[in-house]
Amino acid sequence: MRNLLSVLVILLLLTTVDSLAAPVSSADKTHKLVDQYYAAKNLWGSILGNPPRPLPPEEYPPDSPNNPGNPPSNRPPNCPPDGGGGGGFPGRCVEAVCKQLSRFDCDDKDDMYEVTRACRNVSGPCVTSICSRMSRFACDEKVEVFEVAGLCRGVVDVSCIDYVCSRLSRFDCDEISELREVAQQCR
């Protein structure tokens, strides 16, 4: 029991000295947490073996009357395919965005066109995660939700954002500027 108590006292002293040593800026702290997240992923990858290799690029057959053709040329490379009916990127994003907005902001063709345009290459779980960290009134208008969708663009795996924000205090990860910094680091 005495050994356990002495170890706890030593750990307490070390953490106190470490926290008093040098103030760490928010950007440095975020960068360190993101590095820790990816280091842990790499560690698990090395423990479990080599991660699976990425799938080869899809080869599309030539156009024919039965084949509608190749995907549009304006799609950026390395973007996940569009999924229909809520399973893919735009569907899940549209669902997440419309849940944040009032029902009158997602009820006609023009509104849905704006939402789908804002959801291009944006994952729904990212929008949900970021809006859930902000106050309810900071993510309930089109401009605000579209800004969240913009900073989620290109973030495929939201677990990095969730990890970093779980390690920061609630008040260090609840404003759009703080979440923008985290999302940029997690790309």
N, C-alpha and C positions, 0 to 999 in steps of 0.2 A: 504494500500500500504506500509506503514511504517513497519507493522508487517511482511509482506512478505519479505521485504528487510532485516529486522533484522534476520529473520529465515535463509535466504540464507547466510548471513554473518556468522552466527553461524555455519551452516553446512560447509561452506568453511574453517573456522578456525579448526573445528574438523577434517576434512579430512586432512588438512595440518599438524596438530599436529600428527595425526595418521600415516601419511606417513613418518614423520621425527623421530618418536619414535624409531623404530628398523628396520633395513634393513631385509627384508624377502628374503630368498634364493628362487631360482627358483623352487626347489623341494618342499619346504614348500608351496609356492603359488599354485603350481599345485595340491598338495594334498588337500589343502583347497578348491579349486574350484571343484575338484571331489567330495569331501564330501558335498559341497553345492548342487551339481547336484543331488546326491542320496538323500539328505535330502528333496529337493523339490519334487522329485518323490515320496518319502514316504509320504510327506504331501498331495500331490494330491491323493495318494492312500487312505489315511485315510479320506479325504474329500469326495471322490466319493464312498467310501465303500471298502470292501475287494477286492483285485485284484482277477481275475479269477484263479482258481486252475489249475495247470499244467495238461496236458492230461495224462491219464494213459499210461504206456508203451504198445506198440503194441504187440499183441500176433500173432505169425506167425503159420499158420497151418503146420502140418507135411509135409515133402516132398512127392510129388506125381508126376506122369508124367506131369500133367498140371500145377504144381506149381514149379517154378524154384528153390525154396529153400529159406532158411533164409538168411538174409544179411551176408556179409562176417564177420568172427569173428575178423578181424584185425581193424574194425572200432572202434574208441574210443567211449566211452559212452557219451551221451548227445550231440552228434553232430547232427545237422539238417540233414534230409535225402537229398541225392543227387537229384537234380531236373533236368529233362531233358530239353533240348532246351532253355536254357537261363533263366529259371524261378527259379532255385535253386542255391545252393551255387557255385558249380564249374562253371556252365554256366555263371552266372553273373560275377564271378571273372575272368574267361577267357576273357569275353568281355571287362572288365575294364582293364585287363593287356594288351590285344592286342591293345586297343585304345592308350595306353601310348607308345607302341613300334612302330617301323617302320613297314610297311606292309610286309617287307621281313623277319621279326622276327616271324611272325605268318602265314607262308604260306605253310608249309609242315608238314608231319606226325611227324617227329622228333621234330620240334619246338613245335608243339601242345602237344606232349607228355611231354616235359619239362614244358610247361605252366600249363597243367592240374595237373601235380605233384606238382608244386609250389602253386596251388590254392586249394589243399586239405584242407577242413575245413576253408576256407577264404571267407569272404563276399566281394562281388564286391563293394558295397557302401563304405566300409572302404578303399579299395585301391584307389578308385576315390577321396575320401575326403582327404586322406593323400597326394596323388600326386598333388592335386589341391592347396595345401598349400605350396608346395615346388616349387622352380623355375623349369621351363620347362626342363632345361637341367640337373636337379638333379634327374629326374625320367623318363628317356627316353631310358635307356639301360637295357638289361636283368638282369644284376647283381643288379642294383638299384631297379628295379621294383620287382624282386624276394625278395629283402631285405624288401621292403615295405609289400609284401604279407606275409612274415614271421612274421613281427610285427603285422599284422592284424589277424594272426591265433588265433582263440579263441575269437575275438571281434565280437560278434553277433550284438550288437546295437551300431551303430556309432554315435548316438546322444550325447553320453557322450563326445567323442572326439570333436565333433562340438561345444558343449557348452563350454568346457574348452578353446579351441582355440579362440572362439569368445570373451571370457573374457580377454584373454591375448593380449598383443600387437602383431601386425603382425610379428614383428621380434623375438618374443619369441616362435613362433610356426611355424617356416618355415624351420628348419633343421631336418635331420633324427634323430639326437640324442635327440632333444627336443620332437619330435613327438613320439619317442620310449618311452620316459618317460611318456608322456600323455597316450599312448596306454596301457602301463603296469598298470597305475593307474586305467584305465577304465575297466579293465578285471573283 
